[in-house]
């Protein structure tokens, strides 16, 4: 009877094979859980990146839209106000910013400024030269008000001087401010009142009737990552501004 009780007590313990099987099952479950957590983290990261990209695109488009809709030009002699379409292709290979457009807009100027007329310029810096002073792959915006040392008086009676749009590089004027980062491509096509595309490097004294804007963005945190990694977060946004003859005098 005693021997039988001993046998029953011994049979209650796990065998070595049972322990190995249990450990194998547990290892598989941990591995599956680990892969699930990694996948969830990737999905969360991509979702966060996409949200940031969409927010950047919306903010950038809204600011450009506002500036263009309050754009002002004038062909009147002695009171001329111009609109300049830059020629980014000519300097794309250079380590300088590519000027896309410069015009006068009715907007909120600097604190203490007399007039709401400000000169607005947009640039796109793509080159990643380590010696460049501008952060690469960014769209920047500059606003020159009457408080700045502008090269011409766009607030008063004036004749439109040559290269008036060079305010963007004049010393003592406002600085370029970053509008969007993580910009792979940026284009801005302006059409005149006849619906014809305004050539690059052209200066006119009437407002564009339509502007087509295209921006390709990626997660800015992946600036130094390989192209195939950045490609996973890359998104392209397009917006068409129908302006008519608003702002033309």
Residue pairs with C-beta under 8 A, 6 or more apart in sequence:
14 22
46 232
46 233
49 219
49 221
49 233
50 233
50 235
52 219
52 220
53 182
53 217
53 218
53 219
53 233
53 235
54 235
56 180
56 181
56 182
56 217
57 180
57 215
57 217
57 235
57 237
59 179
59 180
60 139
60 179
60 180
60 215
61 213
61 215
61 237
61 239
63 141
63 179
64 122
64 188
64 213
64 239
64 241
65 239
65 241
66 107
67 103
67 105
67 107
67 120
68 103
68 105
68 208
68 211
68 241
68 243
69 241
69 243
69 246
70 105
70 106
70 107
70 247
71 83
71 103
71 104
71 105
71 207
71 208
71 243
71 246
71 247
72 81
72 103
72 104
72 105
72 106
72 117
72 207
72 247
72 249
73 81
73 82
73 83
73 103
73 104
73 204
73 205
73 206
73 207
73 247
73 248
73 249
74 80
74 81
74 205
74 248
74 249
75 205
75 206
75 249
76 249
77 159
78 157
78 158
78 159
79 157
79 158
80 158
80 159
80 160
80 205
81 104
81 154
81 160
81 205
81 249
82 103
82 104
82 160
82 164
82 165
82 203
82 204
82 205
83 101
83 102
83 103
83 190
83 203
83 204
83 205
83 206
83 207
83 208
84 101
84 102
84 103
84 164
84 165
84 202
84 203
84 204
85 100
85 101
85 190
85 198
85 199
85 200
85 201
85 202
85 203
85 204
86 98
86 99
86 100
86 101
86 102
86 165
86 200
86 201
87 99
87 200
87 201
88 98
88 99
88 100
88 124
88 200
89 200
90 200
90 201
91 98
91 99
92 98
92 126
94 127
95 127
95 129
95 131
95 132
97 123
97 124
97 125
97 134
97 140
97 176
98 123
98 124
98 125
98 126
99 121
99 122
99 123
99 165
99 168
100 122
100 123
100 124
100 186
100 188
101 121
101 122
101 188
101 190
102 119
102 120
102 121
102 122
102 165
102 167
102 168
103 119
103 120
104 117
104 118
104 119
104 120
104 154
105 117
105 118
105 119
105 120
106 116
106 117
106 247
107 116
107 118
107 120
107 143
108 116
109 115
109 116
109 117
109 118
109 143
109 145
109 146
109 147
110 143
110 145
110 147
110 148
110 174
112 147
113 145
113 146
113 147
114 146
114 155
115 145
115 146
115 155
117 146
117 154
117 155
118 143
118 144
118 145
119 143
119 144
119 150
119 154
119 167
120 141
120 142
120 143
120 144
121 141
121 142
121 144
121 165
121 167
121 168
122 139
122 140
122 141
122 179
122 188
123 139
123 140
123 141
123 142
123 168
123 176
124 138
124 139
124 140
124 183
124 186
125 132
125 134
125 135
125 136
125 137
125 138
125 140
126 136
126 137
126 183
127 136
128 136
128 137
129 136
134 140
134 176
135 178
135 181
136 223
137 181
137 182
137 183
137 184
137 223
138 178
138 179
138 180
138 181
138 183
139 178
139 179
139 180
139 183
139 186
139 215
140 176
140 177
140 178
140 179
141 176
141 177
141 179
142 168
142 173
142 174
142 175
142 176
142 177
143 174
143 177
144 150
144 167
144 168
144 173
144 174
145 174
146 155
148 167
148 172
148 173
148 174
149 170
149 171
149 172
149 173
150 167
150 170
150 173
151 161
151 163
151 164
151 166
151 167
151 170
152 158
152 160
152 161
152 164
152 167
154 164
160 205
165 203
167 173
168 176
180 215
180 217
181 220
182 217
182 218
182 219
182 220
182 222
182 223
183 215
183 216
183 217
184 216
184 217
184 218
184 230
184 234
185 214
185 215
185 216
185 236
186 214
186 215
186 216
187 212
187 213
187 214
188 211
188 212
188 213
188 214
189 197
189 211
189 212
189 213
190 197
190 198
190 208
190 210
190 211
191 197
191 198
191 208
191 209
191 210
191 211
191 212
192 198
192 204
192 206
192 208
192 209
193 206
193 207
193 208
193 209
193 245
193 248
194 209
195 209
195 210
198 204
198 208
206 245
206 248
207 243
207 245
207 246
207 247
207 248
208 243
209 242
209 243
209 244
209 245
210 240
210 241
210 242
210 243
211 240
211 241
211 243
212 238
212 239
212 240
212 241
213 238
213 239
213 240
213 241
214 236
214 237
214 238
215 236
215 237
215 238
216 234
216 235
216 236
216 237
217 234
217 235
217 236
217 237
218 230
218 231
218 233
218 234
218 235
219 230
219 233
222 229
222 230
222 233
